[in-house]
Amino acid sequence: MNIIVLKPHKEESLLRFHPWVFSGAISKIILSPSYPRDAPQEGEIVQVADYDGKVLAVGHWQVGSIAVRILAFGVETLPVTFWHDRITAAWQLRQSLGLVRDDNNTFRLIHGEGDFLPGLIVDIYGDTAVMQAHSVGMHIQRGEIAQAIKECVPIVERVYYKSDDTLPFKAPITGEKTGYLVGQPSSEAHWAKENGLEFRIDWLNGQKTGFFVDQRENRSLLEHYSRGRDVLNMFCYTGGFSVYALRGNAKSVTSVDVSAKAIELVKDNVAHNFPQAVNHTAVAADAFDFLNAEDKRYDLIVLDPPAFAKHRDAIPNALRGYRRLNAKGIEKIKPGGILFTFSCSQAIDKEMFRLAVFTAASQVGRKVQILHQLHQPADHPINIYHPEGEYLKGLVLSVE
Ligand code: SAH
């Protein structure tokens, strides 16, 4: 194995189990004597050593500012049972969280660094696992990972690989970025269960792995606030919040998303869960166009936009976006109404987001109370040594 040797003192973050080695921390690379090239190849497994040559960890080599993503600390090679061990631990955690039930088979199995597998995401929809690699290393090992998922998670019959949007843009990739790694495509529409509701999951054409698994608990909370209310679900995607609001006996639900394909799925999901007529309207429109065009006010509004800041440089613009959107949302709430507002931008922390919402509230000049502070659920765990894994935050506000 090739050895990445760190500069003096640059081993400190590794000794605190942070799973990334930055390129600036590297002093030199010792290639193994039989290595046929003059530099490690992106995606291969390397050892990381301190300046004195003591091997501290092994991980996937990457080209870029994060040079190594650590897979295991305190070893010189990965044990042969590595993938099985990590996937079994993740599966046992999800079972202990009570997420595997007759009425719930939708959850995240692997949340990257949060499950000590940097660069790997796996969501489960009943008998189907949808897997995404965010690093070339995970891409290279996709076959054995998929096999281990099938062997360790008894409910899984097929593993679909979907990494066309997630692999590093410039990396030299060989092999397919999408396709079934285990099992066959299903000829029927696939319905997955979340808290007793059913959602059609289109992993081939849908966004991310096909569904936003991270909002499960926040949707449940919304259900409890929905009775008798006129609900507006902005950025609804496939209508998760809408379907929960309808089960919670909302007076009416309006779902808005710019994607016409998503709106078709919202309609399917509502019709499937509520075959009787329900007061639901689905609109394919840009959020600001919709909010600017309408005078109507609502008792409950959900704002769950896509990440406005994909990296740190975008933070100032993103904060402007959150302020503008939340000011619009707060304006549209009837007196005594509720706003569920979210940010899934990793680069915006909860204090920044709260300040943006505070600024929006003060611009509109309404009396606002924070009722709940929301976050990602336990199947999206945060590795305590990797605080960067915290990304979803939300506020539930009462607006007078
Ligand atoms: N709340 C959803 C997830 C939202 S993801 C759920 O629970 O499943 C963000 C959504 O915002 C995506 O579906 C995307 O199509 C939509 N979107 C992106 N830009 C938009 C815009 N300008 N106006 C309206 N919707 C937009």
Residues whose N, C-alpha, C, O or C-beta is under 5 A from the ligand:
A	BS01	SAH	F212 Q215 F235 C236 Y237 T238 G240 F241 V256 D257 V258 S259 A262 A285 D286 A287 D304 P305 P306
